[in-house]
Amino acid sequence: MKIYTRTGDDGTTALISGKRISKAALRIDAYGTVDELNSFIGLLRDQPVNESRKAFLKEVQDRLFTIGAHLADDPDRSAARRIPDLFESDVDGLEQAMDEMDRELPPLRHFVLPGGHPSVSFAHVARTVCRRAERQVVALTEEAETDPLILRYLNRLSDYFFVLSRKMSQELGTEEVRWIPRTHP
């Protein structure tokens, strides 16, 4: 099977329904950013410090494929297709994972600058790409119906990456880089 089809050479792509739309459409931008996030999570999952979290991060990647399928669907013609579901328990799972990590972290008393270790930086990149995906889904929601659980999941997922970055810093023995605002004389 060939990967290339040449059907996108005109600047359009197909939704799951087969309907063709511009590659610059907000819907494409949203699920493209979810795909970008998924790639960063693969990089994050491959970090040795995340060995114990590999299975959980793989589940997150699976949920993002589910979200991508929902976003790639034509909302006018989706009733006949079976797309995997996102569940409230998926959001709960992110919250539970954050609570477990947070129990072992010192209280947060300052803003944290991204960085401190290359592996930690990957978590921060995932967090910011997740926030961008969330903003794009918000914009899409303003013009088309989307499952509200998608927004809740993405919102919680970006929080998860922040807590994960702190936990990774702790496990790697690196100091969190505090943001200390400059004062004017």
OpenMM code with the backbone's topology and positions (N, CA, C; nanometers):
from openmm import Vec3, app, unit

residues = "MET LYS ILE TYR THR ARG THR GLY ASP ASP GLY THR THR ALA LEU ILE SER GLY LYS ARG ILE SER LYS ALA ALA LEU ARG ILE ASP ALA TYR GLY THR VAL ASP GLU LEU ASN SER PHE ILE GLY LEU LEU ARG ASP GLN PRO VAL ASN GLU SER ARG LYS ALA PHE LEU LYS GLU VAL GLN ASP ARG LEU PHE THR ILE GLY ALA HIS LEU ALA ASP ASP PRO ASP ARG SER ALA ALA ARG ARG ILE PRO ASP LEU PHE GLU SER ASP VAL ASP GLY LEU GLU GLN ALA MET ASP GLU MET ASP ARG GLU LEU PRO PRO LEU ARG HIS PHE VAL LEU PRO GLY GLY HIS PRO SER VAL SER PHE ALA HIS VAL ALA ARG THR VAL CYS ARG ARG ALA GLU ARG GLN VAL VAL ALA LEU THR GLU GLU ALA GLU THR ASP PRO LEU ILE LEU ARG TYR LEU ASN ARG LEU SER ASP TYR PHE PHE VAL LEU SER ARG LYS MET SER GLN GLU LEU GLY THR GLU GLU VAL ARG TRP ILE PRO ARG THR HIS PRO".split()
positions = [
    Vec3(0.0835, -0.1174, 0.0000),
    Vec3(0.0000, 0.0000, 0.0000),
    Vec3(0.0884, 0.1244, 0.0000),
    Vec3(0.0593, 0.2138, -0.0895),
    Vec3(0.1346, 0.3386, -0.0950),
    Vec3(0.0791, 0.4363, 0.0073),
    Vec3(0.1691, 0.5105, 0.0700),
    Vec3(0.1295, 0.6119, 0.1673),
    Vec3(0.0761, 0.7356, 0.0969),
    Vec3(0.1370, 0.7711, -0.0127),
    Vec3(0.0942, 0.8935, -0.0806),
    Vec3(-0.0245, 0.8645, -0.1735),
    Vec3(-0.1163, 0.9604, -0.1762),
    Vec3(-0.2362, 0.9459, -0.2607),
    Vec3(-0.2469, 1.0558, -0.3650),
    Vec3(-0.1757, 1.1640, -0.3427),
    Vec3(-0.1775, 1.2832, -0.4279),
    Vec3(-0.3094, 1.3609, -0.4175),
    Vec3(-0.4044, 1.3118, -0.3380),
    Vec3(-0.5331, 1.3811, -0.3291),
    Vec3(-0.5227, 1.5117, -0.2513),
    Vec3(-0.4181, 1.5264, -0.1720),
    Vec3(-0.4007, 1.6491, -0.0945),
    Vec3(-0.3161, 1.7536, -0.1639),
    Vec3(-0.2755, 1.7252, -0.2848),
    Vec3(-0.1904, 1.8194, -0.3577),
    Vec3(-0.2597, 1.9520, -0.3855),
    Vec3(-0.3919, 1.9536, -0.3761),
    Vec3(-0.4668, 2.0779, -0.4015),
    Vec3(-0.4915, 2.1572, -0.2731),
    Vec3(-0.4314, 2.1127, -0.1608),
    Vec3(-0.4476, 2.1859, -0.0348),
    Vec3(-0.5702, 2.1430, 0.0449),
    Vec3(-0.6290, 2.0283, 0.0087),
    Vec3(-0.7435, 1.9784, 0.0841),
    Vec3(-0.7082, 1.8440, 0.1460),
    Vec3(-0.7871, 1.8032, 0.2438),
    Vec3(-0.7727, 1.6722, 0.3062),
    Vec3(-0.9120, 1.6190, 0.3344),
    Vec3(-0.9205, 1.4901, 0.3581),
    Vec3(-1.0507, 1.4277, 0.3819),
    Vec3(-1.0751, 1.4068, 0.5306),
    Vec3(-1.1971, 1.4355, 0.5717),
    Vec3(-1.2416, 1.3973, 0.7052),
    Vec3(-1.2731, 1.2477, 0.7027),
    Vec3(-1.3042, 1.1902, 0.8170),
    Vec3(-1.3360, 1.0477, 0.8235),
    Vec3(-1.4514, 1.0136, 0.7288),
    Vec3(-1.5452, 1.1036, 0.7149),
    Vec3(-1.6622, 1.0807, 0.6293),
    Vec3(-1.6273, 1.0801, 0.4811),
    Vec3(-1.5094, 1.1301, 0.4470),
    Vec3(-1.4712, 1.1427, 0.3076),
    Vec3(-1.4875, 1.2846, 0.2542),
    Vec3(-1.5584, 1.3680, 0.3293),
    Vec3(-1.5762, 1.5081, 0.2893),
    Vec3(-1.4399, 1.5764, 0.2869),
    Vec3(-1.4109, 1.6506, 0.1813),
    Vec3(-1.2829, 1.7193, 0.1666),
    Vec3(-1.2958, 1.8638, 0.2141),
    Vec3(-1.1957, 1.9053, 0.2930),
    Vec3(-1.1919, 2.0439, 0.3406),
    Vec3(-1.0485, 2.0948, 0.3305),
    Vec3(-1.0327, 2.2248, 0.3443),
    Vec3(-0.9016, 2.2877, 0.3362),
    Vec3(-0.8103, 2.2388, 0.4484),
    Vec3(-0.6849, 2.2174, 0.4153),
    Vec3(-0.5864, 2.1800, 0.5170),
    Vec3(-0.5624, 2.2937, 0.6164),
    Vec3(-0.6089, 2.4132, 0.5825),
    Vec3(-0.5945, 2.5277, 0.6719),
    Vec3(-0.7173, 2.5456, 0.7613),
    Vec3(-0.8146, 2.4571, 0.7515),
    Vec3(-0.9372, 2.4686, 0.8322),
    Vec3(-0.9041, 2.4508, 0.9806),
    Vec3(-0.9799, 2.5178, 1.0630),
    Vec3(-0.9606, 2.5109, 1.2075),
    Vec3(-0.9688, 2.3665, 1.2583),
    Vec3(-1.0586, 2.2884, 1.2050),
    Vec3(-1.0735, 2.1482, 1.2456),
    Vec3(-0.9422, 2.0714, 1.2206),
    Vec3(-0.8807, 2.0953, 1.1057),
    Vec3(-0.7556, 2.0269, 1.0719),
    Vec3(-0.6431, 2.0758, 1.1630),
    Vec3(-0.6409, 2.2052, 1.1886),
    Vec3(-0.5409, 2.2618, 1.2786),
    Vec3(-0.5539, 2.2007, 1.4182),
    Vec3(-0.6769, 2.1837, 1.4646),
    Vec3(-0.6993, 2.1278, 1.5984),
    Vec3(-0.6509, 1.9839, 1.6074),
    Vec3(-0.6946, 1.8985, 1.5146),
    Vec3(-0.6504, 1.7596, 1.5300),
    Vec3(-0.5045, 1.7416, 1.4881),
    Vec3(-0.4519, 1.8314, 1.4058),
    Vec3(-0.3088, 1.8284, 1.3750),
    Vec3(-0.2245, 1.8620, 1.4970),
    Vec3(-0.2725, 1.9543, 1.5778),
    Vec3(-0.2003, 1.9899, 1.6999),
    Vec3(-0.2103, 1.8780, 1.8025),
    Vec3(-0.3234, 1.8103, 1.8074),
    Vec3(-0.3363, 1.6929, 1.8948),
    Vec3(-0.2361, 1.5860, 1.8509),
    Vec3(-0.2190, 1.5684, 1.7209),
    Vec3(-0.1212, 1.4733, 1.6684),
    Vec3(0.0211, 1.5163, 1.7052),
    Vec3(0.0491, 1.6458, 1.6943),
    Vec3(0.1806, 1.6981, 1.7339),
    Vec3(0.2058, 1.6697, 1.8819),
    Vec3(0.1050, 1.6940, 1.9643),
    Vec3(0.1160, 1.6656, 2.1074),
    Vec3(0.1469, 1.5182, 2.1300),
    Vec3(0.0783, 1.4323, 2.0568),
    Vec3(0.0989, 1.2891, 2.0714),
    Vec3(0.2443, 1.2512, 2.0412),
    Vec3(0.3037, 1.3165, 1.9419),
    Vec3(0.4436, 1.2898, 1.9088),
    Vec3(0.5364, 1.3335, 2.0221),
    Vec3(0.5077, 1.4479, 2.0822),
    Vec3(0.5893, 1.4926, 2.1959),
    Vec3(0.5740, 1.3984, 2.3148),
    Vec3(0.4542, 1.3445, 2.3321),
    Vec3(0.4350, 1.2492, 2.4427),
    Vec3(0.5167, 1.1229, 2.4175),
    Vec3(0.5273, 1.0818, 2.2908),
    Vec3(0.6137, 0.9680, 2.2597),
    Vec3(0.7569, 0.9945, 2.3020),
    Vec3(0.8040, 1.1147, 2.2764),
    Vec3(0.9388, 1.1538, 2.3172),
    Vec3(0.9493, 1.1559, 2.4701),
    Vec3(0.8504, 1.2075, 2.5358),
    Vec3(0.8469, 1.2128, 2.6821),
    Vec3(0.8420, 1.0717, 2.7408),
    Vec3(0.7624, 0.9855, 2.6798),
    Vec3(0.7480, 0.8465, 2.7257),
    Vec3(0.8808, 0.7713, 2.7146),
    Vec3(0.9623, 0.8069, 2.6156),
    Vec3(1.0889, 0.7381, 2.5933),
    Vec3(1.2007, 0.7828, 2.6870),
    Vec3(1.1756, 0.8809, 2.7715),
    Vec3(1.2774, 0.9267, 2.8658),
    Vec3(1.2932, 0.8230, 2.9773),
    Vec3(1.4158, 0.7831, 3.0084),
    Vec3(1.4367, 0.6812, 3.1126),
    Vec3(1.3687, 0.7151, 3.2463),
    Vec3(1.3611, 0.8414, 3.2813),
    Vec3(1.2992, 0.8805, 3.4076),
    Vec3(1.1507, 0.8435, 3.4111),
    Vec3(1.0893, 0.8237, 3.2955),
    Vec3(0.9466, 0.7916, 3.2888),
    Vec3(0.9188, 0.6431, 3.2693),
    Vec3(1.0172, 0.5593, 3.2949),
    Vec3(0.9996, 0.4150, 3.2775),
    Vec3(0.8750, 0.3643, 3.3519),
    Vec3(0.8555, 0.4095, 3.4756),
    Vec3(0.7401, 0.3631, 3.5547),
    Vec3(0.6080, 0.4236, 3.5062),
    Vec3(0.6142, 0.5251, 3.4231),
    Vec3(0.4931, 0.5916, 3.3726),
    Vec3(0.4656, 0.5588, 3.2252),
    Vec3(0.5464, 0.4715, 3.1675),
    Vec3(0.5335, 0.4406, 3.0243),
    Vec3(0.3929, 0.3951, 2.9875),
    Vec3(0.3376, 0.3039, 3.0642),
    Vec3(0.2044, 0.2496, 3.0328),
    Vec3(0.0990, 0.3591, 3.0418),
    Vec3(0.1090, 0.4444, 3.1423),
    Vec3(0.0111, 0.5521, 3.1577),
    Vec3(0.0220, 0.6509, 3.0415),
    Vec3(0.1445, 0.6880, 3.0054),
    Vec3(0.1628, 0.7810, 2.8939),
    Vec3(0.1145, 0.7208, 2.7622),
    Vec3(0.1281, 0.5897, 2.7465),
    Vec3(0.0753, 0.5222, 2.6275),
    Vec3(-0.0779, 0.5312, 2.6261),
    Vec3(-0.1408, 0.5177, 2.7426),
    Vec3(-0.2866, 0.5350, 2.7513),
    Vec3(-0.3273, 0.6765, 2.7114),
    Vec3(-0.2505, 0.7748, 2.7558),
    Vec3(-0.2779, 0.9130, 2.7177),
    Vec3(-0.2693, 0.9265, 2.5657),
    Vec3(-0.1682, 0.8655, 2.5063),
    Vec3(-0.1562, 0.8707, 2.3607),
    Vec3(-0.2773, 0.8077, 2.2924),
    Vec3(-0.3256, 0.6993, 2.3478),
    Vec3(-0.4453, 0.6344, 2.2930),
    Vec3(-0.5661, 0.7284, 2.3013),
    Vec3(-0.5811, 0.7963, 2.4154),
    Vec3(-0.6933, 0.8908, 2.4307),
    Vec3(-0.6816, 1.0045, 2.3296),
    Vec3(-0.5580, 1.0475, 2.3015),
    Vec3(-0.5398, 1.1548, 2.2031),
    Vec3(-0.5761, 1.1075, 2.0628),
    Vec3(-0.5530, 0.9806, 2.0313),
    Vec3(-0.5998, 0.9284, 1.9025),
    Vec3(-0.7518, 0.9301, 1.8977),
    Vec3(-0.8151, 0.8980, 2.0099),
    Vec3(-0.9610, 0.9046, 2.0180),
    Vec3(-1.0094, 1.0473, 1.9947),
    Vec3(-0.9452, 1.1430, 2.0601),
    Vec3(-0.9806, 1.2837, 2.0424),
    Vec3(-0.9592, 1.3248, 1.8970),
    Vec3(-0.8464, 1.2843, 1.8397),
    Vec3(-0.8197, 1.3159, 1.7000),
    Vec3(-0.9273, 1.2607, 1.6078),
    Vec3(-0.9746, 1.1398, 1.6354),
    Vec3(-1.0809, 1.0806, 1.5528),
    Vec3(-1.2092, 1.1621, 1.5636),
    Vec3(-1.2424, 1.2050, 1.6837),
    Vec3(-1.3628, 1.2885, 1.7012),
    Vec3(-1.3490, 1.4202, 1.6257),
    Vec3(-1.2312, 1.4804, 1.6345),
    Vec3(-1.2106, 1.6086, 1.5671),
    Vec3(-1.2039, 1.5928, 1.4153),
    Vec3(-1.1614, 1.4764, 1.3681),
    Vec3(-1.1494, 1.4523, 1.2236),
    Vec3(-1.2809, 1.4049, 1.1621),
    Vec3(-1.3815, 1.3923, 1.2454),
    Vec3(-1.5103, 1.3463, 1.1954),
    Vec3(-1.5927, 1.4640, 1.1465),
    Vec3(-1.6766, 1.4379, 1.0493),
    Vec3(-1.7707, 1.5384, 0.9983),
    Vec3(-1.8923, 1.5367, 1.0900),
    Vec3(-1.9125, 1.6405, 1.1703),
    Vec3(-2.0215, 1.6374, 1.2675),
    Vec3(-2.1595, 1.6225, 1.2032),
    Vec3(-2.1722, 1.6568, 1.0755),
    Vec3(-2.3001, 1.6437, 1.0078),
    Vec3(-2.3295, 1.5006, 0.9649),
    Vec3(-2.2283, 1.4156, 0.9634),
    Vec3(-2.2476, 1.2803, 0.9099),
    Vec3(-2.1865, 1.1737, 0.9992),
    Vec3(-2.1830, 1.1936, 1.1297),
    Vec3(-2.1099, 1.1018, 1.2173),
    Vec3(-2.1949, 0.9880, 1.2735),
    Vec3(-2.3262, 0.9938, 1.2610),
    Vec3(-2.4118, 0.8961, 1.3275),
    Vec3(-2.3855, 0.7524, 1.2834),
    Vec3(-2.3453, 0.7312, 1.1609),
    Vec3(-2.3295, 0.5953, 1.1094),
    Vec3(-2.1951, 0.5323, 1.1456),
    Vec3(-2.0976, 0.6101, 1.1903),
    Vec3(-1.9644, 0.5576, 1.2178),
    Vec3(-1.9447, 0.5285, 1.3656),
    Vec3(-1.8615, 0.4309, 1.3927),
    Vec3(-1.8264, 0.3970, 1.5307),
    Vec3(-1.6888, 0.4539, 1.5602),
    Vec3(-1.6845, 0.5552, 1.6429),
    Vec3(-1.5587, 0.6174, 1.6862),
    Vec3(-1.5431, 0.5863, 1.8342),
    Vec3(-1.4218, 0.5523, 1.8778),
    Vec3(-1.4038, 0.5237, 2.0211),
    Vec3(-1.4501, 0.6420, 2.1064),
    Vec3(-1.4922, 0.6109, 2.2257),
    Vec3(-1.5424, 0.7146, 2.3154),
    Vec3(-1.4357, 0.7601, 2.4141),
    Vec3(-1.4519, 0.8822, 2.4584),
    Vec3(-1.3759, 0.9382, 2.5686),
    Vec3(-1.4701, 0.9322, 2.6882),
    Vec3(-1.4198, 0.8964, 2.8040),
    Vec3(-1.5051, 0.8805, 2.9213),
    Vec3(-1.4628, 0.9752, 3.0332),
    Vec3(-1.5559, 1.0030, 3.1217),
    Vec3(-1.5278, 1.0824, 3.2416),
    Vec3(-1.4134, 1.0183, 3.3208),
    Vec3(-1.4063, 0.8862, 3.3203),
    Vec3(-1.3000, 0.8154, 3.3928),
    Vec3(-1.1614, 0.8481, 3.3359),
    Vec3(-1.1543, 0.8903, 3.2094),
    Vec3(-1.0253, 0.9307, 3.1523),
    Vec3(-0.9754, 1.0590, 3.2189),
    Vec3(-1.0658, 1.1529, 3.2438),
    Vec3(-1.0309, 1.2763, 3.3153),
    Vec3(-0.9951, 1.2420, 3.4595),
    Vec3(-1.0749, 1.1545, 3.5209),
    Vec3(-1.0474, 1.1120, 3.6582),
    Vec3(-0.9089, 1.0484, 3.6700),
    Vec3(-0.8701, 0.9700, 3.5699),
    Vec3(-0.7393, 0.9051, 3.5723),
    Vec3(-0.6246, 1.0052, 3.5739),
    Vec3(-0.6410, 1.1141, 3.4974),
    Vec3(-0.5393, 1.2198, 3.4995),
    Vec3(-0.5322, 1.2843, 3.6377),
    Vec3(-0.6487, 1.3104, 3.6966),
    Vec3(-0.6517, 1.3723, 3.8296),
    Vec3(-0.5875, 1.2818, 3.9338),
    Vec3(-0.6162, 1.1524, 3.9273),
    Vec3(-0.5569, 1.0583, 4.0226),
    Vec3(-0.4050, 1.0528, 4.0075),
    Vec3(-0.3580, 1.0518, 3.8836),
    Vec3(-0.2132, 1.0488, 3.8601),
    Vec3(-0.1470, 1.1752, 3.9147),
    Vec3(-0.2130, 1.2895, 3.8954),
    Vec3(-0.1575, 1.4152, 3.9492),
    Vec3(-0.1558, 1.4125, 4.1008),
    Vec3(-0.2641, 1.3651, 4.1614),
    Vec3(-0.2717, 1.3595, 4.3081),
    Vec3(-0.1617, 1.2706, 4.3660),
    Vec3(-0.1359, 1.1567, 4.3006),
    Vec3(-0.0297, 1.0666, 4.3480),
    Vec3(0.1070, 1.1344, 4.3417),
    Vec3(0.1353, 1.2014, 4.2306),
    Vec3(0.2650, 1.2695, 4.2186),
    Vec3(0.2736, 1.3861, 4.3157),
    Vec3(0.1637, 1.4611, 4.3284),
    Vec3(0.1632, 1.5812, 4.4111),
    Vec3(0.1875, 1.5503, 4.5584),
    Vec3(0.1440, 1.4336, 4.6045),
    Vec3(0.1641, 1.3951, 4.7446),
    Vec3(0.3122, 1.3895, 4.7801),
    Vec3(0.3967, 1.3641, 4.6821),
    Vec3(0.5404, 1.3488, 4.7061),
    Vec3(0.6202, 1.4736, 4.6706),
    Vec3(0.5520, 1.5805, 4.6306),
    Vec3(0.6204, 1.7033, 4.5894),
    Vec3(0.6102, 1.8101, 4.6971),
    Vec3(0.7119, 1.8952, 4.7070),
    Vec3(0.7006, 2.0082, 4.8003),
    Vec3(0.5920, 2.1039, 4.7504),
    Vec3(0.5307, 2.1785, 4.8427),
    Vec3(0.4278, 2.2751, 4.7997),
    Vec3(0.4853, 2.3737, 4.6970),
    Vec3(0.4014, 2.4118, 4.6047),
    Vec3(0.4423, 2.5070, 4.5008),
    Vec3(0.4224, 2.6475, 4.5549),
    Vec3(0.5320, 2.7220, 4.5667),
    Vec3(0.5247, 2.8564, 4.6223),
    Vec3(0.5767, 2.9621, 4.5247),
    Vec3(0.5984, 2.9208, 4.4005),
    Vec3(0.6557, 3.0124, 4.3023),
    Vec3(0.6221, 2.9621, 4.1620),
    Vec3(0.6347, 3.0486, 4.0657),
    Vec3(0.6234, 3.0059, 3.9271),
    Vec3(0.7516, 2.9331, 3.8896),
    Vec3(0.7397, 2.8396, 3.7977),
    Vec3(0.8539, 2.7597, 3.7559),
    Vec3(0.8834, 2.7895, 3.6093),
    Vec3(1.0092, 2.8222, 3.5809),
    Vec3(1.0511, 2.8407, 3.4424),
    Vec3(1.0747, 2.7034, 3.3797),
    Vec3(1.0336, 2.6837, 3.2553),
    Vec3(1.0602, 2.5559, 3.1899),
    Vec3(1.2102, 2.5298, 3.1829),
    Vec3(1.2486, 2.4068, 3.2051),
    Vec3(1.3886, 2.3684, 3.1945),
    Vec3(1.4402, 2.3019, 3.3189),
    Vec3(1.5711, 2.2994, 3.3315),
    Vec3(1.6367, 2.2354, 3.4450),
    Vec3(1.7006, 2.1030, 3.4075),
    Vec3(1.6440, 2.0373, 3.3077),
    Vec3(1.6956, 1.9097, 3.2585),
    Vec3(1.6276, 1.8836, 3.1241),
    Vec3(1.6979, 1.8281, 3.0266),
    Vec3(1.6341, 1.8044, 2.8955),
    Vec3(1.5045, 1.7233, 2.9036),
    Vec3(1.5010, 1.6206, 2.9890),
    Vec3(1.3787, 1.5401, 3.0015),
    Vec3(1.2633, 1.6223, 3.0568),
    Vec3(1.2921, 1.7075, 3.1529),
    Vec3(1.1892, 1.7944, 3.2120),
    Vec3(1.1388, 1.8927, 3.1070),
    Vec3(1.2290, 1.9406, 3.0242),
    Vec3(1.1888, 2.0345, 2.9188),
    Vec3(1.0890, 1.9715, 2.8231),
    Vec3(1.1019, 1.8416, 2.7952),
    Vec3(1.0047, 1.7735, 2.7094),
    Vec3(0.8644, 1.7794, 2.7700),
    Vec3(0.8561, 1.7672, 2.9024),
    Vec3(0.7247, 1.7757, 2.9692),
    Vec3(0.6662, 1.9152, 2.9521),
    Vec3(0.7500, 2.0169, 2.9616),
    Vec3(0.7015, 2.1539, 2.9431),
    Vec3(0.6572, 2.1796, 2.7991),
    Vec3(0.7296, 2.1233, 2.7034),
    Vec3(0.6881, 2.1383, 2.5632),
    Vec3(0.5531, 2.0700, 2.5431),
    Vec3(0.5370, 1.9498, 2.5978),
    Vec3(0.4084, 1.8798, 2.5864),
    Vec3(0.2965, 1.9633, 2.6496),
    Vec3(0.3254, 2.0249, 2.7633),
    Vec3(0.2252, 2.1081, 2.8311),
    Vec3(0.1816, 2.2243, 2.7424),
    Vec3(0.2760, 2.2915, 2.6802),
    Vec3(0.2403, 2.4096, 2.6003),
    Vec3(0.1716, 2.3709, 2.4695),
    Vec3(0.2124, 2.2603, 2.4092),
    Vec3(0.1438, 2.2138, 2.2883),
    Vec3(0.0014, 2.1707, 2.3248),
    Vec3(-0.0152, 2.1106, 2.4400),
    Vec3(-0.1482, 2.0718, 2.4872),
    Vec3(-0.2365, 2.1953, 2.5057),
    Vec3(-0.1815, 2.3010, 2.5621),
    Vec3(-0.2578, 2.4254, 2.5787),
    Vec3(-0.2981, 2.4836, 2.4430),
    Vec3(-0.2093, 2.4743, 2.3454),
    Vec3(-0.2430, 2.5238, 2.2117),
    Vec3(-0.3562, 2.4401, 2.1519),
    Vec3(-0.3479, 2.3086, 2.1677),
    Vec3(-0.4550, 2.2216, 2.1172),
    Vec3(-0.5871, 2.2580, 2.1838),
    Vec3(-0.5818, 2.2839, 2.3130),
    Vec3(-0.7030, 2.3224, 2.3861),
    Vec3(-0.7612, 2.4520, 2.3296),
    Vec3(-0.6765, 2.5512, 2.3051),
    Vec3(-0.7256, 2.6778, 2.2489),
    Vec3(-0.7891, 2.6564, 2.1117),
    Vec3(-0.7291, 2.5697, 2.0324),
    Vec3(-0.7844, 2.5446, 1.8994),
    Vec3(-0.9182, 2.4717, 1.9067),
    Vec3(-0.9324, 2.3811, 2.0018),
    Vec3(-1.0609, 2.3127, 2.0190),
    Vec3(-1.1659, 2.4113, 2.0695),
    Vec3(-1.1270, 2.5042, 2.1566),
    Vec3(-1.2205, 2.6090, 2.2003),
    Vec3(-1.2684, 2.6881, 2.0796),
    Vec3(-1.1771, 2.7275, 1.9940),
    Vec3(-1.2150, 2.8034, 1.8738),
    Vec3(-1.3051, 2.7194, 1.7831),
    Vec3(-1.2737, 2.5924, 1.7674),
    Vec3(-1.3565, 2.5043, 1.6856),
    Vec3(-1.4968, 2.4918, 1.7443),
    Vec3(-1.5046, 2.4841, 1.8758),
    Vec3(-1.6336, 2.4730, 1.9449),
    Vec3(-1.7216, 2.5942, 1.9176),
    Vec3(-1.6592, 2.7077, 1.8913),
    Vec3(-1.7363, 2.8287, 1.8618),
    Vec3(-1.8012, 2.8241, 1.7241),
    Vec3(-1.7529, 2.7334, 1.6370),
    Vec3(-1.8124, 2.7253, 1.5028),
    Vec3(-1.8768, 2.5897, 1.4724),
    Vec3(-1.8494, 2.4887, 1.5531),
    Vec3(-1.9067, 2.3553, 1.5300),
    Vec3(-1.9209, 2.2830, 1.6641),
    Vec3(-2.0109, 2.1900, 1.6678),
    Vec3(-2.0320, 2.1134, 1.7906),
    Vec3(-1.9149, 2.0184, 1.8138),
    Vec3(-1.8659, 2.0158, 1.9377),
    Vec3(-1.7622, 1.9200, 1.9778),
    Vec3(-1.8017, 1.8632, 2.1131),
    Vec3(-1.7490, 1.7488, 2.1441),
    Vec3(-1.7751, 1.6844, 2.2725),
    Vec3(-1.7078, 1.7664, 2.3828),
    Vec3(-1.7839, 1.8173, 2.4804),
    Vec3(-1.7243, 1.8993, 2.5875),
    Vec3(-1.6198, 1.8243, 2.6698),
    Vec3(-1.6262, 1.6923, 2.6682),
    Vec3(-1.5286, 1.6137, 2.7430),
    Vec3(-1.3880, 1.6278, 2.6832),
    Vec3(-1.3806, 1.6577, 2.5538),
    Vec3(-1.2503, 1.6786, 2.4898),
    Vec3(-1.1789, 1.7972, 2.5533),
    Vec3(-1.2509, 1.9059, 2.5722),
    Vec3(-1.1902, 2.0247, 2.6343),
    Vec3(-1.1476, 1.9968, 2.7775),
    Vec3(-1.2317, 1.9271, 2.8509),
    Vec3(-1.1975, 1.8959, 2.9901),
    Vec3(-1.0738, 1.8075, 2.9965),
    Vec3(-1.0655, 1.7102, 2.9071),
    Vec3(-0.9502, 1.6205, 2.9057),
    Vec3(-0.8224, 1.6975, 2.8727),
    Vec3(-0.8267, 1.7795, 2.7695),
    Vec3(-0.7071, 1.8563, 2.7312),
    Vec3(-0.6661, 1.9531, 2.8409),
    Vec3(-0.7623, 2.0160, 2.9061),
    Vec3(-0.7319, 2.1080, 3.0151),
    Vec3(-0.6611, 2.0339, 3.1291),
    Vec3(-0.7148, 1.9183, 3.1659),
    Vec3(-0.6553, 1.8412, 3.2736),
    Vec3(-0.5198, 1.7844, 3.2315),
    Vec3(-0.5074, 1.7473, 3.1041),
    Vec3(-0.3824, 1.6899, 3.0562),
    Vec3(-0.2677, 1.7906, 3.0642),
    Vec3(-0.2949, 1.9162, 3.0321),
    Vec3(-0.1877, 2.0153, 3.0422),
    Vec3(-0.1454, 2.0336, 3.1887),
    Vec3(-0.2422, 2.0265, 3.2806),
    Vec3(-0.2078, 2.0309, 3.4235),
    Vec3(-0.1220, 1.9103, 3.4613),
    Vec3(-0.1580, 1.7944, 3.4066),
    Vec3(-0.0815, 1.6720, 3.4334),
    Vec3(0.0651, 1.6908, 3.3924),
    Vec3(0.0875, 1.7490, 3.2753),
    Vec3(0.2254, 1.7665, 3.2290),
    Vec3(0.3041, 1.8617, 3.3190),
    Vec3(0.2364, 1.9611, 3.3755),
    Vec3(0.3058, 2.0503, 3.4685),
    Vec3(0.3474, 1.9735, 3.5942),
    Vec3(0.2545, 1.8971, 3.6519),
    Vec3(0.2875, 1.8193, 3.7715),
    Vec3(0.3949, 1.7160, 3.7374),
    Vec3(0.3840, 1.6543, 3.6205),
    Vec3(0.4850, 1.5577, 3.5781),
    Vec3(0.6225, 1.6234, 3.5679),
    Vec3(0.6278, 1.7449, 3.5166),
    Vec3(0.7577, 1.8128, 3.5054),
    Vec3(0.8204, 1.8319, 3.6435),
    Vec3(0.7382, 1.8647, 3.7407),
    Vec3(0.7885, 1.8814, 3.8780),
    Vec3(0.8353, 1.7482, 3.9357),
    Vec3(0.7579, 1.6437, 3.9107),
    Vec3(0.7938, 1.5108, 3.9627),
    Vec3(0.9222, 1.4611, 3.8967),
    Vec3(0.9349, 1.4835, 3.7669),
    Vec3(1.0566, 1.4436, 3.6969),
    Vec3(1.1773, 1.5186, 3.7520),
    Vec3(1.1612, 1.6474, 3.7791),
    Vec3(1.2710, 1.7262, 3.8379),
    Vec3(1.3140, 1.6649, 3.9700),
    Vec3(1.2156, 1.6287, 4.0500),
    Vec3(1.2453, 1.5687, 4.1796),
    Vec3(1.3202, 1.4364, 4.1620),
    Vec3(1.2709, 1.3510, 4.0741),
    Vec3(1.3328, 1.2200, 4.0549),
    Vec3(1.4723, 1.2289, 3.9930),
    Vec3(1.4927, 1.3300, 3.9108),
    Vec3(1.6240, 1.3490, 3.8468),
    Vec3(1.7216, 1.4249, 3.9365),
    Vec3(1.6718, 1.4731, 4.0491),
    Vec3(1.7577, 1.5471, 4.1411),
    Vec3(1.7992, 1.6830, 4.0880),
    Vec3(1.7154, 1.7397, 4.0021),
    Vec3(1.7463, 1.8731, 3.9497),
    Vec3(1.6614, 1.9764, 4.0214),
    Vec3(1.7141, 2.0933, 4.0300),
    Vec3(1.6429, 2.2015, 4.0962),
    Vec3(1.5419, 2.2639, 4.0006),
    Vec3(1.4216, 2.2890, 4.0513),
    Vec3(1.3246, 2.3622, 3.9702),
    Vec3(1.3754, 2.5050, 3.9523),
    Vec3(1.3616, 2.5546, 3.8328),
    Vec3(1.4086, 2.6891, 3.8032),
    Vec3(1.2965, 2.7860, 3.8390),
    Vec3(1.3155, 2.8563, 3.9493),
    Vec3(1.2131, 2.9495, 3.9968),
    Vec3(1.2149, 3.0767, 3.9145),
    Vec3(1.0960, 3.1306, 3.8910),
    Vec3(1.0866, 3.2614, 3.8291),
    Vec3(1.0816, 3.3651, 3.9396),
    Vec3(1.1801, 3.4505, 3.9408),
    Vec3(1.1863, 3.5590, 4.0385),
    Vec3(1.1787, 3.6887, 3.9581),
    Vec3(1.0650, 3.7553, 3.9670),
    Vec3(1.0477, 3.8773, 3.8872),
    Vec3(1.1545, 3.9822, 3.9191),
    Vec3(1.1988, 4.0496, 3.8184),
    Vec3(1.2959, 4.1572, 3.8339),
    Vec3(1.2287, 4.2729, 3.9045),
    Vec3(1.2988, 4.3333, 3.9941),
    Vec3(1.2447, 4.4500, 4.0633),
    Vec3(1.3112, 4.5752, 4.0067),
    Vec3(1.2340, 4.6797, 4.0006),
    Vec3(1.2865, 4.8073, 3.9504),
    Vec3(1.3352, 4.8911, 4.0673),
    Vec3(1.4489, 4.9599, 4.0471),
    Vec3(1.5031, 5.0422, 4.1572),
    Vec3(1.4139, 5.1592, 4.1929),
] * unit.nanometer
topology = app.Topology()
chain = topology.addChain("A")
for resn in residues:
    res = topology.addResidue(resn, chain)
    for name in ("N", "CA", "C"):
        topology.addAtom(name, app.Element.getBySymbol(name[0]), res)
